[in-house]
């Protein structure tokens, strides 16, 4: 009952995918993205961080985009404070992921602080791709566990063998994470609004990449969602304005017709039927009674003249 109340549109065990299929997809994401830890280990070591600092980032921070933004800013000569601030704001998106996943997973309160460490792009994408709560929990757990273990392991290996591995761009490991995330995100863009937001975000991110420091274009690209929603709302209000004017004109003509009908019922034309005719008939009857009373007063008057 608590699970259905937390999120009524997901029913446990009702129409979900087989557990084996969920585990297979979750492991595929965890392994593919986890290998990019090599690139982070090498980049972090090349930016001047020690082995302990590099491993601590993967163990405690565990969000690839923020980690790469931090070491990238340090490698470019930025101050540690600026690099940390950019990484913090970039990782703040995980808080919004947590709001959504807290409803889908409906985990016990004692487990939530530990599960929060695994709330990242990949676990969110796999969880949202499921159709029932059981599949959501399995996808989140398997993706988070496999990615956490493999990411930290490859970070350690990359930091130790930074000189032997050489340039990570030649291996293509730095593109593994974004490629997998795009592959998970693309099937979820079903509406025109979602596709418009995605396209605008890509244009902002790629267009500002040469001009802004590392990590900032991603933050600016997040403005694509409110921009598209504002444009749609403005267009909808513009389309409703002519309809509102037509409705107001219709109401005005209706009031004019009703006013003319009321004037016609005051005795200027034919007597209307129903209640409007009754006051006129009452006035005619009162005039008739007054004429009769005057006529009755005239009769005694003629009688008095005869006696005279």
Buried (B, 14 or more C-beta within 10 A) or exposed (E): EEBEEBBEEBBBEEEBBEEEBBBEBBBBBBBBBBBBBBBBBBBBBBBEBEBEBBBEBBBEBBBBBBBBBBBBBBBEEBEEEBBBBBBBBBBEBBEEBBEBBBEBBBBEEEEBEEBBBBBBBBBBBBBBBBBBBBBBBBBBBBBBBBBBEBBBBBBBBBBBBBEEBEEBEEBEBBEBBBEBBEEBBEEEBEEEBBEBBBEBBEEBBEEBEEEBBBBBBBBBBBEBBEBBEEEEEEEEEEEEEEEEEEEEEEEEEEEEEEEEEEEEBEEEEEEBEEEBBEEBEEEEEEEEEEEEEEEEEEEEEEEEEEEE
